[in-house]
Amino acid sequence: MHILMLSWEYPPLVIGGIARHVHDLAHALASQGRRVTVLTAGVAGAEPIEEETEWLTVHRVFPANPSASGIMGQVMQINLNLLERALMLAAAGEVFDLVHAHDWVTAYAGKALKHGLRLPLLATVHATEFGRNNGLHNDLQRRISDVEWWLCYEAWRVICCSEYMSGELQKVFQLPLDKIRVVPNGVCPDEFRSDPVPSGFRARYAAPDELILFHVGRLVPEKGLGVLVAAMPMILKEHPQTKLLITGRGPYEAELKEQARRLGVDNRVFFTGYIDDKTRNILYRLAEVAIFPSLYEPFGIVALEAMAAGAPVLVSETGGLGEIIVHGRNGLKMHPGNAASLAENVLWMLKHPRQVERMRRQGLADIVEIYNWALLAGKTSRIYEEILSCDHSAPRFSPWEKTEHHEELNRYDYCEVSRY
């Protein structure tokens, strides 16, 4: 079996969680004897072709066309380059069994390869534009949502990362349940087993007597960071020596800093900017609590990373986060958007170290037993096999193409038309 995997981002190009997801999935599949070719965007300093293992090849495509304006133009550019590279590989004799497209940004290339090379298409939807914005409020958001629907329509099967996302796909796109497969995100536990904390490391972020609260992620409104900053006065009232570290970059940073200043807690909130994985893992180990107060979160891989690094975890009862954490077992959950709930849970965790230690250990066990990429790659492989064993007699032309078969096409239901 040879899988052609399409992803706009792939390490070292990391924009969100997709890059890490695709990297870990591709490596896990390759370690299980699945041949995987990843096509992704080029990035400065990276080689155009990376032979990573016997079973995995990563091709980075660099734009070779006129510059594009706007997100849709950029997406079309990268899809043209992905498609061009895939066709070059096919012309050189590469034989692929299935195309696996990750999110709407690779939909155009995925659909073209499905029909051009007569290959079944599998899509993984990591989030929806409707969910990210709590609705569709402008033409760009509606355009992106249309492409997401189109990708789901064209795919034989659609993978999502949580039961929450399964429900969202059914609601937003009217996607049939029998077309959806839920496979959670995962982590590689060995990557989070850090060396001892370097001398002087902690002092760069907090005073010796300060308790560390830690958040890592993109600084965007849906991550609920305004709620986290708003909870700081309540936390500091009972624990004055507390420091909140917010790491990452994003358009919401200036507003969050201004909020902290207005609340008088800017001396207790430290915006670190970008940090590398090693630094992140050490800070997880030093944190009293890792906090993820998202307002919208299809899955929440950061919670798994925190658990794998050994941090106690507090999350919002929303989306995939609410499925990862069982309140009181492997972490705690707060009411989404509620600063008082966040503060109450943090204060409880600071006052009950023995119970928190028990939850922390359970979180580590869950990583190994549930969210290990070796297990999740096996589930994904079974979906590949399911697709390849399907009846391939469904129409192979575009579902809306007006041909002499147009009337015949109307006799096929949604799932059959969109399979192949």
C-alpha positions as CSV (number, residue, x, y, z in Angstrom):
1,M,0.0,0.0,0.0
2,H,1.4,3.4,-1.0
3,I,-0.3,6.5,0.5
4,L,0.0,9.9,-1.1
5,M,-0.5,12.4,1.8
6,L,-1.1,16.1,1.2
7,S,-0.5,18.8,3.8
8,W,0.2,22.5,3.6
9,E,2.2,22.4,6.8
10,Y,4.8,20.0,8.0
11,P,7.7,20.5,10.4
12,P,9.7,22.8,10.4
13,L,6.7,24.7,9.0
14,V,4.4,24.7,11.9
15,I,1.3,26.9,11.9
16,G,-1.1,24.9,14.0
17,G,-1.6,21.3,15.0
18,I,-1.8,19.8,11.5
19,A,2.0,19.8,11.0
20,R,2.7,17.7,14.1
21,H,-0.3,15.4,13.3
22,V,0.8,14.7,9.8
23,H,4.4,14.2,10.8
24,D,3.6,11.8,13.6
25,L,1.0,9.9,11.6
26,A,3.3,9.5,8.5
27,H,6.2,8.3,10.7
28,A,4.0,5.8,12.6
29,L,2.6,4.4,9.4
30,A,6.0,4.1,7.9
31,S,7.3,2.2,11.0
32,Q,4.4,-0.3,10.4
33,G,5.5,-1.0,6.8
34,R,3.1,1.4,5.0
35,R,4.8,3.3,2.3
36,V,4.0,7.0,2.6
37,T,4.8,10.0,0.3
38,V,4.1,13.4,1.9
39,L,3.7,16.4,-0.4
40,T,3.9,19.7,1.5
41,A,5.0,23.4,1.1
42,G,8.6,24.3,0.9
43,V,10.3,26.2,3.7
44,A,13.6,28.1,3.8
45,G,16.4,25.9,4.9
46,A,14.7,22.6,4.2
47,E,15.7,20.2,1.5
48,P,13.3,19.8,-1.5
49,I,13.3,16.0,-1.0
50,E,13.9,14.3,2.3
51,E,14.4,10.6,2.5
52,E,13.6,10.0,6.1
53,T,13.2,6.3,6.3
54,E,12.9,3.4,3.9
55,W,9.2,3.8,3.9
56,L,8.7,7.6,4.1
57,T,9.6,10.3,1.6
58,V,8.8,14.0,2.1
59,H,8.6,16.3,-1.0
60,R,8.7,20.0,-0.3
61,V,7.3,22.0,-3.2
62,F,8.4,25.6,-3.7
63,P,6.2,28.2,-5.5
64,A,7.3,28.6,-9.1
65,N,4.4,30.8,-10.3
66,P,3.3,34.5,-10.0
67,S,2.9,35.8,-6.5
68,A,-0.7,35.5,-5.2
69,S,-2.7,37.9,-3.0
70,G,-5.0,36.8,-0.3
71,I,-5.4,33.5,1.4
72,M,-7.5,31.9,-1.4
73,G,-4.9,32.9,-4.0
74,Q,-2.1,31.5,-1.9
75,V,-4.1,28.2,-1.4
76,M,-4.6,27.9,-5.1
77,Q,-0.8,28.5,-5.7
78,I,0.3,25.7,-3.3
79,N,-2.4,23.3,-4.7
80,L,-1.0,23.9,-8.2
81,N,2.5,23.1,-7.0
82,L,1.3,20.0,-5.0
83,L,-0.6,18.7,-8.1
84,E,2.4,19.3,-10.4
85,R,4.7,17.4,-8.1
86,A,2.3,14.5,-7.7
87,L,1.8,14.2,-11.5
88,M,5.6,14.3,-12.0
89,L,6.0,11.4,-9.6
90,A,3.2,9.5,-11.3
91,A,4.8,10.1,-14.7
92,A,8.1,8.8,-13.3
93,G,6.5,5.5,-12.4
94,E,5.3,6.0,-8.8
95,V,2.1,4.1,-8.2
96,F,-0.2,5.4,-5.4
97,D,-3.1,3.5,-4.0
98,L,-4.9,6.3,-2.1
99,V,-4.8,10.1,-1.6
100,H,-5.0,11.4,1.9
101,A,-5.7,15.1,2.0
102,H,-5.5,17.1,5.3
103,D,-7.9,20.0,5.6
104,W,-9.4,22.3,3.0
105,V,-6.1,23.9,2.1
106,T,-5.3,20.7,0.0
107,A,-8.8,20.1,-1.3
108,Y,-8.1,21.3,-4.9
109,A,-5.1,19.0,-5.4
110,G,-6.8,16.1,-3.6
111,K,-9.9,16.3,-5.8
112,A,-7.8,16.7,-9.0
113,L,-5.7,13.7,-8.2
114,K,-8.8,11.6,-7.3
115,H,-10.3,12.1,-10.7
116,G,-7.1,12.5,-12.7
117,L,-5.4,9.4,-11.4
118,R,-8.5,7.5,-10.6
119,L,-7.6,7.1,-6.9
120,P,-9.9,7.0,-3.9
121,L,-9.7,10.1,-1.7
122,L,-9.6,10.2,2.1
123,A,-9.9,13.5,3.9
124,T,-9.0,14.4,7.5
125,V,-10.9,17.5,8.6
126,H,-9.0,19.1,11.6
127,A,-11.5,22.0,12.2
128,T,-14.2,23.9,10.3
129,E,-14.4,27.6,9.5
130,F,-17.9,27.6,11.0
131,G,-16.6,26.3,14.3
132,R,-13.6,28.5,14.4
133,N,-15.7,31.6,14.0
134,N,-18.9,30.5,15.7
135,G,-20.7,30.9,12.4
136,L,-19.9,32.3,8.9
137,H,-19.8,36.1,9.0
138,N,-18.2,37.2,5.7
139,D,-17.6,36.1,2.1
140,L,-14.1,34.7,2.8
141,Q,-15.4,32.5,5.7
142,R,-18.3,31.3,3.5
143,R,-15.9,30.5,0.6
144,I,-13.6,28.5,2.9
145,S,-16.6,26.6,4.3
146,D,-17.8,25.8,0.8
147,V,-14.4,24.3,0.0
148,E,-14.5,22.2,3.3
149,W,-18.0,20.9,2.3
150,W,-16.6,20.1,-1.2
151,L,-13.7,18.2,0.2
152,C,-16.0,16.1,2.4
153,Y,-18.3,15.5,-0.5
154,E,-15.5,14.2,-2.7
155,A,-13.9,12.0,-0.1
156,W,-14.7,8.3,0.2
157,R,-14.4,8.6,4.0
158,V,-13.8,11.6,6.3
159,I,-11.6,11.3,9.4
160,C,-12.1,13.6,12.3
161,C,-10.4,13.7,15.7
162,S,-13.3,13.6,18.1
163,E,-17.0,12.7,18.5
164,Y,-17.6,16.5,18.9
165,M,-16.2,17.1,15.4
166,S,-18.2,14.2,14.1
167,G,-21.3,16.0,15.3
168,E,-20.1,19.3,13.8
169,L,-19.5,17.7,10.4
170,Q,-23.0,16.3,10.4
171,K,-24.5,19.6,11.5
172,V,-22.6,22.0,9.3
173,F,-22.1,19.9,6.1
174,Q,-25.0,17.4,6.5
175,L,-22.3,14.7,6.2
176,P,-23.7,11.2,6.6
177,L,-22.6,9.5,9.8
178,D,-21.6,6.3,7.9
179,K,-19.0,8.3,6.0
180,I,-17.3,9.6,9.1
181,R,-14.5,7.8,11.0
182,V,-13.3,9.1,14.4
183,V,-9.6,8.7,15.1
184,P,-8.2,10.9,17.9
185,N,-4.9,12.8,17.7
186,G,-1.9,11.3,19.5
187,V,1.6,12.0,20.7
188,C,4.9,10.1,20.8
189,P,5.6,9.7,24.5
190,D,9.4,9.3,24.0
191,E,9.6,12.9,22.6
192,F,8.4,14.3,26.0
193,R,10.9,12.6,28.2
194,S,13.2,15.6,28.9
195,D,16.6,15.7,30.3
196,P,17.1,17.3,33.7
197,V,16.2,21.0,34.0
198,P,19.3,23.1,33.1
199,S,20.8,25.2,35.8
200,G,19.3,28.7,35.8
201,F,16.5,27.7,33.4
202,R,13.6,28.4,35.8
203,A,14.9,31.8,36.8
204,R,14.5,33.0,33.2
205,Y,10.7,32.7,33.5
206,A,9.8,33.0,37.2
207,A,11.2,33.9,40.6
208,P,12.0,31.0,43.0
209,D,8.9,31.6,45.1
210,E,6.5,31.9,42.2
211,L,4.1,29.1,41.2
212,I,4.0,28.7,37.4
213,L,0.7,28.5,35.4
214,F,1.4,27.6,31.8
215,H,-0.4,27.9,28.4
216,V,1.0,27.2,25.0
217,G,-0.7,27.7,21.6
218,R,-1.6,30.2,19.0
219,L,-2.8,33.6,20.4
220,V,-6.2,33.7,18.8
221,P,-9.6,34.4,20.3
222,E,-11.0,30.9,20.1
223,K,-8.2,29.7,22.5
224,G,-10.0,31.5,25.4
225,L,-6.9,33.4,26.6
226,G,-9.0,36.4,27.5
227,V,-10.7,34.2,30.0
228,L,-7.4,33.0,31.4
229,V,-6.1,36.6,31.9
230,A,-9.4,37.6,33.4
231,A,-9.0,34.9,36.0
232,M,-5.6,36.1,37.2
233,P,-6.9,38.7,39.7
234,M,-9.0,36.0,41.5
235,I,-6.0,33.6,41.5
236,L,-3.6,36.2,42.7
237,K,-5.9,37.2,45.5
238,E,-5.3,33.9,47.2
239,H,-1.9,33.1,45.8
240,P,-0.1,36.4,45.2
241,Q,3.1,34.6,44.1
242,T,1.8,33.1,40.9
243,K,3.2,33.7,37.4
244,L,1.2,33.0,34.2
245,L,3.4,32.1,31.2
246,I,1.7,32.4,27.8
247,T,3.8,31.1,25.0
248,G,3.2,31.3,21.3
249,R,2.4,34.0,18.7
250,G,-0.7,35.3,17.1
251,P,-2.9,38.4,16.3
252,Y,-4.5,38.4,19.7
253,E,-1.3,39.2,21.6
254,A,-1.6,43.0,21.8
255,E,-5.1,42.8,23.0
256,L,-4.2,40.3,25.7
257,K,-1.3,42.5,26.9
258,E,-3.6,45.4,27.1
259,Q,-6.2,43.4,29.1
260,A,-3.5,42.3,31.5
261,R,-2.4,46.0,32.0
262,R,-6.0,47.1,32.6
263,L,-6.5,44.4,35.2
264,G,-3.3,45.3,36.9
265,V,-1.7,41.9,36.5
266,D,0.7,42.6,33.7
267,N,3.6,42.0,36.1
268,R,2.3,38.5,36.7
269,V,1.6,37.6,33.1
270,F,4.7,36.8,30.9
271,F,4.3,36.5,27.1
272,T,7.3,34.5,26.1
273,G,6.7,34.5,22.3
274,Y,7.8,31.4,20.3
275,I,9.6,28.6,22.2
276,D,11.1,25.4,20.8
277,D,9.8,22.0,21.8
278,K,12.6,21.3,24.3
279,T,11.8,24.5,26.2
280,R,8.1,23.8,26.1
281,N,8.6,20.3,27.6
282,I,10.7,21.7,30.4
283,L,8.1,24.3,31.2
284,Y,5.4,21.7,31.3
285,R,7.4,19.9,33.9
286,L,7.9,23.0,36.0
287,A,4.2,24.1,35.8
288,E,1.8,23.6,38.7
289,V,-1.0,23.6,36.1
290,A,-1.1,23.6,32.3
291,I,-4.3,25.5,31.3
292,F,-6.2,25.3,28.0
293,P,-9.4,27.4,28.3
294,S,-10.4,27.1,24.6
295,L,-13.8,28.4,23.5
296,Y,-13.6,26.1,20.4
297,E,-11.3,23.1,20.1
298,P,-12.0,20.2,17.7
299,F,-9.5,18.1,19.6
300,G,-6.8,19.8,21.7
301,I,-3.5,18.0,21.1
302,V,-1.8,20.5,23.4
303,A,-3.6,18.7,26.3
304,L,-2.0,15.4,25.3
305,E,1.4,17.1,25.0
306,A,1.1,18.5,28.5
307,M,0.0,15.1,29.9
308,A,2.9,13.3,28.1
309,A,5.3,15.8,29.6
310,G,3.9,15.2,33.1
311,A,2.0,18.4,33.7
312,P,-1.3,18.5,35.6
313,V,-4.0,19.7,33.2
314,L,-7.0,22.0,33.3
315,V,-9.2,22.3,30.2
316,S,-12.5,23.8,29.0
317,E,-15.4,21.4,28.8
318,T,-15.6,21.9,25.1
319,G,-15.0,20.0,21.9
320,G,-12.3,17.3,22.0
321,L,-10.8,18.6,25.2
322,G,-13.9,17.6,27.0
323,E,-13.5,14.0,25.7
324,I,-9.8,13.7,26.6
325,I,-10.2,14.8,30.2
326,V,-12.3,13.0,32.7
327,H,-12.9,15.4,35.5
328,G,-11.0,14.3,38.6
329,R,-9.4,11.3,36.9
330,N,-6.7,12.6,34.6
331,G,-7.3,16.4,35.0
332,L,-10.0,19.0,35.7
333,K,-12.5,20.7,33.5
334,M,-13.8,24.3,33.7
335,H,-17.0,25.9,32.3
336,P,-16.0,27.4,28.9
337,G,-15.7,31.2,28.9
338,N,-16.1,31.4,32.7
339,A,-13.1,33.1,34.4
340,A,-14.5,32.3,37.9
341,S,-14.7,28.6,37.0
342,L,-11.1,28.7,35.8
343,A,-9.9,30.4,38.9
344,E,-11.8,28.1,41.2
345,N,-10.3,25.0,39.5
346,V,-6.7,26.4,39.6
347,L,-7.0,27.3,43.3
348,W,-8.3,23.8,44.1
349,M,-5.3,22.2,42.2
350,L,-2.9,24.4,44.1
351,K,-4.4,23.3,47.4
352,H,-4.6,19.6,46.7
353,P,-1.2,18.4,45.5
354,R,-1.8,14.7,46.3
355,Q,-4.9,14.5,44.3
356,V,-3.3,16.4,41.5
357,E,-0.3,14.0,41.5
358,R,-2.7,11.1,41.1
359,M,-4.4,12.7,38.1
360,R,-1.0,13.5,36.6
361,R,0.0,9.9,36.7
362,Q,-3.3,8.8,35.2
363,G,-2.7,11.2,32.4
364,L,0.7,9.6,31.6
365,A,-1.0,6.2,31.6
366,D,-3.7,7.4,29.2
367,I,-1.0,8.7,26.7
368,V,0.5,5.2,26.5
369,E,-2.7,3.2,26.5
370,I,-5.0,5.5,24.3
371,Y,-3.2,8.3,22.6
372,N,-0.1,6.6,21.3
373,W,0.5,7.1,17.6
374,A,1.5,3.5,17.1
375,L,-2.1,2.5,18.0
376,L,-3.7,5.4,16.1
377,A,-1.7,4.6,12.9
378,G,-3.1,1.1,13.1
379,K,-6.7,2.5,13.2
380,T,-5.9,4.8,10.2
381,S,-4.5,1.8,8.3
382,R,-7.7,-0.1,8.8
383,I,-9.6,2.9,7.2
384,Y,-7.3,2.7,4.2
385,E,-8.0,-1.0,3.9
386,E,-11.7,-0.4,4.2
387,I,-11.6,2.1,1.4
388,L,-9.5,0.0,-0.9
389,S,-11.8,-3.0,-0.3
390,C,-14.9,-1.0,-1.3
391,D,-16.9,-1.6,-4.5
392,H,-15.2,0.6,-7.2
393,S,-18.1,0.5,-9.6
394,A,-19.5,3.9,-8.5
395,P,-19.2,6.7,-11.2
396,R,-15.7,8.1,-11.6
397,F,-16.6,11.4,-13.2
398,S,-17.1,14.7,-11.3
399,P,-20.5,14.6,-9.4
400,W,-21.7,17.8,-11.1
401,E,-20.2,17.2,-14.5
402,K,-23.0,17.4,-17.2
403,T,-22.3,14.4,-19.4
404,E,-24.3,11.8,-21.1
405,H,-24.4,10.0,-17.7
406,H,-25.9,13.0,-15.9
407,E,-29.3,11.3,-15.5
408,E,-27.7,8.1,-14.4
409,L,-25.7,10.0,-11.8
410,N,-28.9,11.2,-10.0
411,R,-29.7,7.6,-9.1
412,Y,-26.6,7.4,-6.8
413,D,-26.8,8.6,-3.2
414,Y,-24.4,11.1,-1.6
415,C,-21.9,8.5,-0.4
416,E,-21.8,6.6,-3.6
417,V,-21.3,9.6,-5.8
418,S,-18.5,11.1,-3.6
419,R,-16.5,7.9,-3.3
420,Y,-14.4,7.7,-6.4
